[in-house]
Amino acid sequence: MIQGISHITFIVSDLEKMTSLLQSVFDAKEVYSSGDKTFSLSKEKFFLLNGLWIAIMEGQPLKEKTYNHVAFQIKEEDLAEMALRIKTLGLEVRQARNRIEGEGQSLYFYDFDNHLFELHTGTLEQRLEHYSQVHEK
C-alpha cells in the first residue's frame, strides 16, 4: 500500500545551479552529494525540503516547457518574499492561470532545465469548497 511520496527526482544539466535554486528559493538542506561516485545513473545530490526528499541527477534538460509541475504550499504572506528570491536568481516566471475567488494564489516559475514549479497559497479543501459554491450558482 502507498504510504506517501518517497522522493521527487529532477534531471538537471548543472547540479550546482539547481543546488543554488533549491537552497535560495526553498531553503532546502543538502544532505548528500555523490561527488564523482555514482551509485545510480549519474552524479546526484539529495536535499530535504521540510521533510520531503528531493533528488537531483545530472542529465539532459527537458527540451520544452510544459504545464506539468510540482506545487508547494506556502503562506500568502510569504508570496512576495518568494517572488523576490525567484527574481534574484533570474528565473522565468510564468503567468498564473485564471482563478476563481478564494482558491488561493499561485506563483509559477521554471528552473534552469524547464521544470515548472508552483508556489500555492491555498489548500485542496479550500479549492473544493469554492468550486462547489461556483457549481451551485
C-alpha positions in Angstrom: 0.0 0.0 0.0 1.1 3.5 -0.7 2.3 5.3 2.4 3.1 8.7 0.8 5.6 10.2 -1.5 9.1 8.8 -1.1 11.0 11.4 -3.1 10.9 13.6 -6.2 13.8 13.5 -8.7 14.7 16.1 -11.2 17.1 15.6 -14.0 19.2 18.7 -14.4 22.1 19.8 -16.6 24.0 21.6 -13.8 23.9 20.2 -10.2 25.3 23.4 -8.7 22.8 25.7 -10.4 19.9 23.6 -9.2 21.6 23.4 -5.7 21.5 27.2 -5.6 17.9 27.3 -6.6 16.8 24.7 -4.1 18.7 26.4 -1.3 17.9 30.0 -2.2 14.2 29.6 -3.1 13.1 26.7 -0.9 15.6 26.8 2.0 16.3 23.1 1.2 19.1 21.4 3.1 21.7 19.4 1.2 22.1 16.0 2.9 24.1 14.1 0.2 26.4 14.6 -2.8 27.7 11.7 -4.8 30.7 13.8 -6.0 32.4 11.8 -8.7 31.0 8.5 -7.4 27.8 7.2 -8.9 25.6 4.7 -7.2 22.7 5.5 -9.5 22.5 6.6 -13.2 24.7 9.7 -12.8 26.1 12.2 -10.3 23.4 13.2 -7.8 22.5 15.2 -4.7 19.8 14.8 -2.1 18.0 17.6 -0.2 15.4 17.8 2.5 12.7 20.4 1.9 10.6 20.5 5.1 10.9 16.7 5.4 10.4 16.0 1.7 13.3 14.2 0.0 14.3 15.9 -3.3 16.9 14.3 -5.5 18.7 15.9 -8.4 20.6 14.0 -11.0 22.9 15.1 -13.8 21.5 14.6 -17.2 19.9 16.2 -20.3 17.4 19.0 -19.6 13.8 18.9 -20.7 13.5 20.0 -24.3 10.4 22.2 -23.8 8.4 23.9 -21.2 5.0 22.3 -20.2 2.4 22.8 -17.6 3.5 19.6 -15.8 4.6 20.8 -12.4 5.2 20.3 -8.7 3.3 22.6 -6.4 4.4 23.5 -2.9 2.1 25.1 -0.4 3.2 28.4 1.1 1.6 31.1 3.3 0.0 34.0 1.5 2.2 36.4 3.5 5.3 34.7 2.1 4.4 35.1 -1.5 6.2 38.5 -2.1 9.4 37.2 -0.5 9.4 34.0 -2.6 8.8 36.1 -5.7 11.9 38.2 -4.8 14.0 35.1 -4.3 13.0 33.8 -7.7 13.6 37.1 -9.4 17.1 37.3 -7.8 18.0 34.0 -9.5 16.8 35.3 -12.8 14.3 32.5 -13.2 11.4 32.8 -15.7 8.1 33.4 -14.1 5.0 32.0 -15.9 1.8 33.9 -15.9 -0.7 32.4 -13.5 -3.9 30.8 -14.9 -7.3 32.4 -14.3 -8.7 31.6 -10.9 -12.0 31.8 -9.1 -12.0 34.0 -6.0 -10.9 32.2 -2.9 -9.0 29.2 -4.4 -5.6 30.7 -3.4 -2.8 32.5 -5.3 -0.1 30.9 -7.3 3.4 31.8 -8.4 4.7 29.6 -11.3 8.3 29.6 -12.3 10.7 27.5 -14.5 14.1 26.3 -13.3 17.1 26.2 -15.5 16.1 23.0 -17.1 12.4 23.7 -18.0 10.9 22.1 -14.8 7.8 24.1 -13.7 7.3 24.8 -10.0 4.2 26.3 -8.4 4.1 28.1 -5.0 0.4 28.0 -4.0 -1.3 29.6 -1.0 -4.5 27.5 -1.0 -5.4 24.0 0.1 -7.3 21.2 -1.5 -10.2 21.7 0.9 -10.4 25.4 0.1 -10.4 24.8 -3.6 -13.1 22.1 -3.4 -15.3 24.4 -1.2 -15.0 27.3 -3.7 -15.6 25.0 -6.7 -18.8 23.7 -5.1 -20.0 27.2 -4.4 -19.5 28.1 -8.1 -21.3 25.0 -9.3 -24.3 25.8 -7.0 -24.9 29.2 -8.7 
